[in-house]
Amino acid sequence: MTKTEFDRLREYIYRESGIYFEDSKVYYVEKRAKQQVEKYGFKDFTAYLRALRFDSTGKMRQELLNSLTINETYFFREYEQLKCLAEEVVPLWCQNSAGRNGVRIWCAGCASGEEAYTLAIVMQEMAPDIPWEIYATDIDTEVLDRAEKGIYNHYAVRQVPEVYFKRYFSPLGDNYTISSLLKRKVKFFQLNLVDDVGMRKMKGFHAIFCRNVLIYFDDLSQRRVVLHFYQALEPGGYVFLGHSESMSRITTVFKPVRFKNAIIYQKQITK
């Protein structure tokens, strides 16, 4: 792949997904794009890029984005934030109108579903008497298919507390399947975080989990996504970011709130 071809492909990926690959990622991008070139029988990257731009079905675009997304995840990842949700945030919801009218949580960049089902376990354990729903989205259609099946290997479930493992998982050959109770409470669907039309449809959430996703976006795309989160949240709603991510360098419309177990970001209530 020439520098010109990489630049053109990088710009295409950025425009379509908001993900920006630095020059240091040229080998990573080339390797995955080459798989697509060989699959479709193009003579070179230039021909592939031309076909990408004129693919009216969107199939080639989706396959490329699927190949580029990183989906490293497992159940009960970044445990302290989950403890904060369970022991500090959920009790607040149970005491206010959210508990009466129903809690809605959005897991943005859900990958193969481990985080979304983890949130469902927390809600089922800590708030069984109030209505709640988990909405889980990702740009990658292949991982969403796996998430809906709810089948996981030993690595994915290795940090699930034993009491929850016995309650919500069943053996399936060498793997484990999530309980039907949790499957009914989690809704998976595709969403591109830089799709303004799709993002504007996301409304009425009390919390958004978007952990270790924004690190793949440049500053402009991060701000664009976060402002959509602001509109999607109910007044006083929370955003949970990854430990290496900070809202303060993106926008001031969220204030950091220091709980006992974690720092999370709350939507500023304007007067």
PLY file of the C-alpha trace (Angstrom):
ply
format ascii 1.0
element vertex 271
property float x
property float y
property float z
element edge 270
property int vertex1
property int vertex2
end_header
0.00 0.00 0.00
1.45 3.36 -1.03
1.33 6.44 1.19
-1.26 7.98 -1.14
-3.45 4.88 -0.97
-3.17 4.79 2.82
-4.10 8.47 3.08
-7.14 7.99 0.85
-8.29 4.90 2.74
-7.69 6.57 6.10
-9.79 9.55 5.04
-12.58 7.23 3.86
-12.58 5.32 7.17
-12.58 8.56 9.15
-15.46 10.01 7.16
-17.53 6.85 7.53
-16.80 5.99 11.18
-15.05 8.85 12.96
-12.09 6.55 13.66
-8.74 8.10 12.74
-5.68 5.92 12.18
-2.28 7.53 12.75
0.62 6.89 10.37
1.92 4.29 12.84
-1.15 2.14 12.08
-0.41 1.77 8.37
0.47 -1.93 8.70
-2.66 -2.64 10.75
-4.90 -0.95 8.15
-3.04 -2.44 5.18
-3.30 -5.99 6.51
-7.08 -5.78 6.96
-7.71 -3.92 3.72
-5.61 -6.50 1.87
-7.96 -9.23 3.10
-10.83 -7.33 1.45
-8.84 -6.77 -1.76
-8.14 -10.49 -2.04
-11.68 -11.48 -1.11
-13.19 -9.44 -3.94
-10.37 -10.08 -6.43
-9.25 -6.49 -7.01
-5.90 -6.03 -8.73
-4.70 -3.37 -6.26
-5.75 -1.02 -3.45
-6.64 1.77 -5.88
-9.25 -0.41 -7.57
-10.60 -1.43 -4.17
-10.89 2.17 -3.02
-12.74 3.08 -6.19
-15.20 0.24 -5.64
-15.69 1.25 -1.99
-16.75 4.74 -2.99
-19.31 3.49 -5.51
-20.69 0.53 -3.55
-24.35 1.52 -3.25
-25.19 -1.50 -1.07
-22.82 -0.49 1.72
-21.76 -4.14 2.09
-18.09 -3.54 1.32
-17.96 -0.55 3.64
-19.45 -2.56 6.51
-17.08 -5.48 5.97
-14.09 -3.13 6.03
-15.25 -1.41 9.23
-15.98 -4.79 10.85
-12.41 -5.87 10.13
-10.91 -2.71 11.61
-12.78 -2.44 14.90
-11.09 -3.73 18.04
-13.36 -5.74 20.31
-11.26 -6.65 23.35
-13.75 -7.08 26.19
-14.90 -9.42 28.92
-17.48 -9.59 31.71
-17.02 -7.29 34.72
-14.25 -5.28 33.12
-13.13 -2.18 35.12
-14.87 -3.48 38.23
-14.68 -0.29 40.33
-17.00 1.57 37.95
-19.47 -1.28 38.07
-19.30 -1.18 41.87
-20.04 2.55 41.69
-23.08 1.86 39.52
-24.33 -0.91 41.79
-23.70 0.61 45.21
-24.02 4.35 44.61
-25.87 5.24 41.40
-28.59 2.58 41.35
-29.76 3.44 44.92
-30.16 7.07 43.78
-32.35 5.95 40.89
-34.44 3.77 43.21
-35.20 6.84 45.31
-36.30 9.17 42.51
-38.57 9.26 39.47
-36.24 7.04 37.44
-37.11 4.16 39.73
-40.82 4.75 39.24
-40.78 5.39 35.50
-37.98 3.04 34.45
-34.21 3.24 34.06
-32.69 3.17 30.58
-28.96 2.52 30.11
-27.11 2.79 26.80
-24.00 0.67 26.26
-22.28 2.43 23.34
-19.62 0.39 21.58
-20.87 -2.83 23.13
-18.75 -5.19 20.97
-19.80 -8.81 21.53
-22.09 -7.98 24.44
-20.07 -8.74 27.56
-20.40 -5.24 28.99
-24.10 -4.96 28.16
-24.91 -8.26 29.87
-22.72 -7.25 32.82
-24.84 -4.13 33.24
-27.95 -6.30 33.05
-26.61 -8.52 35.85
-25.94 -5.46 38.01
-29.42 -4.06 37.42
-31.13 -7.40 38.01
-29.25 -7.85 41.28
-29.46 -4.31 42.61
-32.81 -3.11 41.24
-35.08 -6.12 40.68
-38.21 -4.20 41.67
-37.94 -1.28 39.26
-38.33 -1.37 35.47
-35.09 -1.12 33.51
-33.72 -1.70 30.00
-30.28 -1.90 28.42
-29.74 -0.63 24.87
-26.48 -1.84 23.33
-25.03 -0.51 20.08
-21.95 -1.06 17.93
-20.84 -0.27 14.40
-19.64 -3.86 13.85
-22.44 -6.14 12.63
-20.46 -9.34 13.18
-19.93 -8.77 16.91
-23.58 -7.78 17.31
-24.59 -11.17 15.90
-22.42 -12.83 18.52
-23.84 -10.64 21.26
-27.41 -11.61 20.43
-26.48 -15.29 20.61
-25.02 -14.73 24.08
-22.45 -17.56 23.95
-19.05 -16.95 25.55
-15.79 -18.79 26.15
-13.95 -19.26 29.43
-11.77 -16.18 28.90
-14.79 -13.88 28.60
-16.44 -15.09 31.82
-13.33 -15.59 33.95
-14.00 -12.56 36.18
-17.71 -13.14 36.77
-18.31 -13.54 40.54
-19.18 -17.15 41.29
-22.65 -16.39 42.65
-23.58 -14.55 39.45
-21.97 -17.15 37.25
-24.14 -19.88 38.74
-27.25 -17.71 38.45
-26.93 -16.33 34.93
-24.78 -18.77 32.89
-25.30 -22.32 31.67
-22.66 -24.63 30.12
-22.87 -25.18 26.38
-20.15 -27.56 25.25
-16.85 -25.82 25.96
-18.62 -22.45 26.25
-21.29 -20.79 28.35
-24.60 -19.19 27.40
-26.23 -16.21 29.09
-29.66 -16.65 30.67
-32.80 -15.91 28.66
-33.89 -13.52 31.41
-30.99 -11.18 30.63
-31.32 -11.64 26.88
-34.87 -10.29 27.06
-33.69 -7.16 28.87
-30.89 -6.18 26.44
-31.66 -4.76 22.99
-28.80 -4.91 20.48
-28.70 -2.88 17.27
-26.20 -1.28 14.93
-25.33 2.38 15.35
-22.44 4.45 14.03
-21.52 7.01 16.71
-20.80 9.65 14.05
-24.12 9.09 12.29
-25.89 12.30 13.31
-29.32 11.09 12.19
-29.08 7.84 14.11
-27.61 9.49 17.20
-30.41 12.04 17.42
-32.87 9.18 17.84
-31.22 8.10 21.09
-33.21 9.77 23.87
-34.26 9.35 27.48
-31.24 7.59 28.99
-30.18 7.77 32.63
-26.65 6.50 32.01
-24.35 5.89 29.06
-21.43 3.48 29.20
-18.89 4.30 26.51
-15.66 2.87 27.88
-12.46 2.66 25.84
-14.21 3.74 22.64
-13.51 7.47 22.31
-9.76 6.83 22.38
-10.07 5.76 18.72
-11.60 9.11 17.68
-9.87 12.41 17.01
-10.77 15.54 19.01
-13.45 16.73 16.60
-15.21 13.36 16.47
-14.99 12.95 20.25
-16.74 16.27 20.81
-19.36 15.43 18.19
-20.16 12.10 19.88
-20.16 13.51 23.42
-22.58 16.30 22.51
-24.94 13.64 21.17
-24.58 11.85 24.52
-25.58 15.09 26.23
-28.78 15.27 24.20
-29.51 11.58 24.78
-29.36 11.82 28.57
-32.06 12.79 31.00
-31.22 15.78 33.23
-28.59 14.68 35.73
-27.75 11.57 33.71
-24.30 10.00 33.85
-21.58 9.05 31.36
-19.11 6.30 32.30
-15.83 6.51 30.36
-12.79 4.23 30.50
-10.11 4.85 33.12
-7.74 6.32 30.52
-10.37 8.70 29.13
-11.39 12.14 30.39
-14.41 14.26 29.57
-12.78 17.49 30.74
-10.56 17.76 27.67
-13.52 17.25 25.34
-16.28 19.52 26.68
-17.50 21.30 29.80
-21.15 20.31 29.51
-20.50 17.39 31.87
-19.14 17.79 35.39
-16.95 15.13 37.03
-18.57 13.60 40.10
-16.35 11.81 42.60
-18.15 8.84 44.08
-16.53 6.54 46.61
-15.68 3.93 43.97
-15.11 5.96 40.80
-15.25 9.31 39.03
-18.04 9.57 36.48
-19.48 12.46 34.50
-22.89 14.04 35.04
-24.96 16.09 32.62
-25.06 19.69 33.78
-28.61 20.81 34.50
-29.12 24.16 32.80
-31.55 26.69 34.25
0 1
1 2
2 3
3 4
4 5
5 6
6 7
7 8
8 9
9 10
10 11
11 12
12 13
13 14
14 15
15 16
16 17
17 18
18 19
19 20
20 21
21 22
22 23
23 24
24 25
25 26
26 27
27 28
28 29
29 30
30 31
31 32
32 33
33 34
34 35
35 36
36 37
37 38
38 39
39 40
40 41
41 42
42 43
43 44
44 45
45 46
46 47
47 48
48 49
49 50
50 51
51 52
52 53
53 54
54 55
55 56
56 57
57 58
58 59
59 60
60 61
61 62
62 63
63 64
64 65
65 66
66 67
67 68
68 69
69 70
70 71
71 72
72 73
73 74
74 75
75 76
76 77
77 78
78 79
79 80
80 81
81 82
82 83
83 84
84 85
85 86
86 87
87 88
88 89
89 90
90 91
91 92
92 93
93 94
94 95
95 96
96 97
97 98
98 99
99 100
100 101
101 102
102 103
103 104
104 105
105 106
106 107
107 108
108 109
109 110
110 111
111 112
112 113
113 114
114 115
115 116
116 117
117 118
118 119
119 120
120 121
121 122
122 123
123 124
124 125
125 126
126 127
127 128
128 129
129 130
130 131
131 132
132 133
133 134
134 135
135 136
136 137
137 138
138 139
139 140
140 141
141 142
142 143
143 144
144 145
145 146
146 147
147 148
148 149
149 150
150 151
151 152
152 153
153 154
154 155
155 156
156 157
157 158
158 159
159 160
160 161
161 162
162 163
163 164
164 165
165 166
166 167
167 168
168 169
169 170
170 171
171 172
172 173
173 174
174 175
175 176
176 177
177 178
178 179
179 180
180 181
181 182
182 183
183 184
184 185
185 186
186 187
187 188
188 189
189 190
190 191
191 192
192 193
193 194
194 195
195 196
196 197
197 198
198 199
199 200
200 201
201 202
202 203
203 204
204 205
205 206
206 207
207 208
208 209
209 210
210 211
211 212
212 213
213 214
214 215
215 216
216 217
217 218
218 219
219 220
220 221
221 222
222 223
223 224
224 225
225 226
226 227
227 228
228 229
229 230
230 231
231 232
232 233
233 234
234 235
235 236
236 237
237 238
238 239
239 240
240 241
241 242
242 243
243 244
244 245
245 246
246 247
247 248
248 249
249 250
250 251
251 252
252 253
253 254
254 255
255 256
256 257
257 258
258 259
259 260
260 261
261 262
262 263
263 264
264 265
265 266
266 267
267 268
268 269
269 270
